[in-house]
Amino acid sequence: MMEWGQTILLAVVQGLTEFLPISSSAHLILMPYLFGWRDQGLAFDVAVHVGSLAAVLAYFRHQLVELWHGWWRHVTGYGESEASRLAWAVLLTTIPVTAVGGLFYAWIEAHLRDPLVIATTTLGFALLLGWADRSGSRTRTEADITWRDIIIVGCAQALALVPGTSRAGITITAGLWVGLRRRAAARFSFLLSIPAIALAGSRKTWDLIVAPGPVPWVLVLAGAAISGVTAFLCIHWFLRLVERIGLSPFVVYRLVLAVVLFWIYL
């Protein structure tokens, strides 16, 4: 049975690592090792994903309304707009991760959730993030996204199915590589998280339905709320600070985390 300390800390970690480029899976395998915790259970995983999804929906609520109206006007014949192009970009960029996840989710869960795999991807994609941050032109915004960008970022997001990659990290990396500004790459990554988290949450919800068990509802609901508040604040402050501080602090953090994981599990 989970306790309040475990609930609060795991929910805060989920809220942060879902949107920072530092890999949630690396943290979620490290924390039980450090604190001697049992697995938190599927119901809690679903709850904290719901909290993270609620946070990003709340933060981008005004832009999402604009994207919906732009997309709807486009499909009903009223012409293309900046909002419709970005809405299509979000939808189309989600196709690769949906396809790869549908085909290989079970295999990935069975074979790639190894601590050494996660340590390796945490290290490798830290270096890639640092390279993209230093070499990207950073001259464009998410309104300038092209078909080439959609393909590159979409394929990159599919790599996030490999534990330790970090969905936020790899999509921001790809965004920087195609020339987006840091803030634009982060905003596009956060918009992409909406269908990605919804799909992952739906899969976990289905797993919970077919394999029901006892649910500690008070702790689960608390976890959802804490994850949501943490994620909302994380999005807000990351977007405010990323242009000023860059991504080097997150690169260094990932490198240190990878070393810790290698030290523990080798």
N, C-alpha and C positions, 0 to 999 in steps of 0.2 A: 504494500500500500504506500502511495506517495505521501510525503509530509509537506507542510507549508514551505519550509525552506527550499526543498527540491522544486516545488511548483513555481515559486517566485523566481528562482535563479534560472531554471530552464526556460521559462516564459520570456524573461528578459533577454536571455541569450538568443532565443529564436527570433524575437522582435528585432534585435540588432543585426544578427548574421544573415537574415533573409535579405536585407537591403544594403549591407556593407559588403565590399568585395573581399571577404575574409573566410568564406567557406563555413556554412552551418554544419555540414556533416563532420568536419574535422573537430569542431567544438563539441558536438553531441556524442562523439566517441571518447573524447578526452575527459569530459566531466564525470561520467560514471567511474572511470578509472581513478580520478583524483579523489572522489568523494565516497567511493564504494557503494554507489546506488544501483538498484535494480532498474531494468528497463521501465520507462514511464508509462508504457502502454499505448495502444493504438488510439484510444479515445482522446488522450491528451494530445497526441500528434495532430489529430484532426482539429482539435480546439485551437491550438496555437496557430495553425495554418489559417483557420477562419479569422482569428484575430488579426493576423498580418494582412489578409485580404481586405478586411474591413478598413484597416488603416490606410492602405493605398487608395482604396475607393473614396474614402473620406477626403484624403489630401488632394486628390486630383478631380474632385467632384465637378467643379465648374468646367474644366477642360474636357472631361468625359462627356458632359452634356453637349459641348460644342462639337466634339468628334462624332457623337451619335447623330446630331442634326446634319452635319456635313455629309456623313456617310449615307444617311437616309435620303437626303436631297440628291446625292449622286446616283444612287441605285434607282431612284424614281424619275430620273431624267432631267433634273434641274441643273446639271452641270457640275464640273469638278471644282474643288476649292482646296485651300491649304488644309483645312480640317479633314476633308474627305481623303486626301492623299495620306495624311498621317494615320487616319483610322485604318485605311487599307494596309498601310505599312505594318501596323501592329498586328493585324489579322494574318497577313501573309507571312510575316516573320515567325509566327507561332507554328506554322505548318511543319517544319522539320522536326522540332522537338516533340510535337504530337505524334508524328509518324514513327520516329525512332523509339519514343517511349512506348507506343503501342506494340511495337515489334519486339523490343529487347528489355522491357522493364523487369520482367521476372528474372532474366539471365543476369542483368546488372545487379539486382538485389542479391542474387545467389552467389555471384562470383567477384564482385568489385567492391563490396563493403568491407574490404580488408584494411586494417590500419596502415599497412605499408603502402597500399595503393593510394590511400587518402593522403599519406605523408608525401608521396611522390608527386601527386597532382597539386597538392598545396604548394610545394616548392616550385614545380615547373611553371604553373600558371601565375605564380608571383613574379617570376622573372619575365614572363610574357607581358604582364600588366605594366611592369616597370619600363620595358622596352617601348610599348605602345604609348605610354604617357610621355616619354622623352622624345619619341620620333614622330608622333602624329602632328599634322599641320594645325589642328584645332582652329579651323577657320569657318566651320559650318554649323548650323543648328539642325534640330530634328525636322524642321520644315523643309530642309533641303535634301531629305533622304531619297535616294534613287533605287532603281531595281537592283543594281549591283550591291548597294548597301544592304538591302533587304535579304539578298541571298547570303552575303557574308555574315551578317549578324544572326540570321536565322540558323545557319549551319553551326555557328559558334555556340548559340544557345543550346543546340542539341548536345554539345559536348558536356553541358552542365549536368546531364544525367549521370556522368561519371562522378562518384563521390569525391569531394575535395576540390573540385573545379571551381565552384561558386557560380551560381547563375548570374548574380549581379556582377561578379568579377569578370566573367568571360564576355558578357554582353557590353559592359563598359569598355573592356579591352578592344573588342571588335569595333565599337563605335569610335574610339580614339584612332584606331588604325585606318578607318575610312575617312578620317578628317574632321570628325565632330569635336566641338568644344567639350571640355570636361563636364560642364553643367548639362549640355545638350545630351551627351552620351549617357549621363546618369538619369536624366528625365526620361529618355527613350527606354532605358533599362527598366525603370520603375513602371512605365506604362506596359511594357512587355510582361512584367511580373503578374499583371492582373489575370490574363488567360492562363499563364503558366501555373500560378498558385491555385487557380480555380480547377484546373485539370488535375493537378497533384492531389488537391483536397478531395476531389470527387473520387479519385481512385482509392484513397485511404478510407473515405466514407463507405464505399462499396465493400472494401475489405472488412470494415467494422460491422457492416450489416450481415455479411455472410459468416462472420466468426464472432458472434456477440459474446460479451462477457460482462462482469460487474463494472459499473461506471461510477467513480467517485464524483458526483455531479458538482458539488461545491468547489472542489479543487480544479476540475476541468473548466468550469465557467470562469473561475478566477484566472486560470492560465490564459484563457482566450482574451479576457479583458486586459491583463498585464501585457501580453504579447502585442495587442492592438495599440495600446498607449505608447509602449516602447517603440514600436515600428513607426508610428506617426511622428514622434519626436526625432527618431533617427532620420527619416526622410527629410524632414524640415531642416535639421542642422547640417546634414550632409550636403544638401543642395546649396545652402548658404555658404559653406566653407570650402567646397571642393575646388573652386577656381583659385582660392587664396592659398590653400595648403598643398594642393596637388594630391597625387595618389601615392607618393613615396612612403608616407607613414604606414599605409596599408600593405605595401610591398614588404617593408621591413618586418611588420608584424607577422605576415604570412611566412616569411623566411624563418623567423624565430619559432613560430608554431610548428613548422615542418621539422626543424631540428629537434624540438621537444618530442614530437611523435616518433621520429626515428630513434631517439635515445631511449624511449620507453619500450618500443616494440621490436627493435632489432635484437 
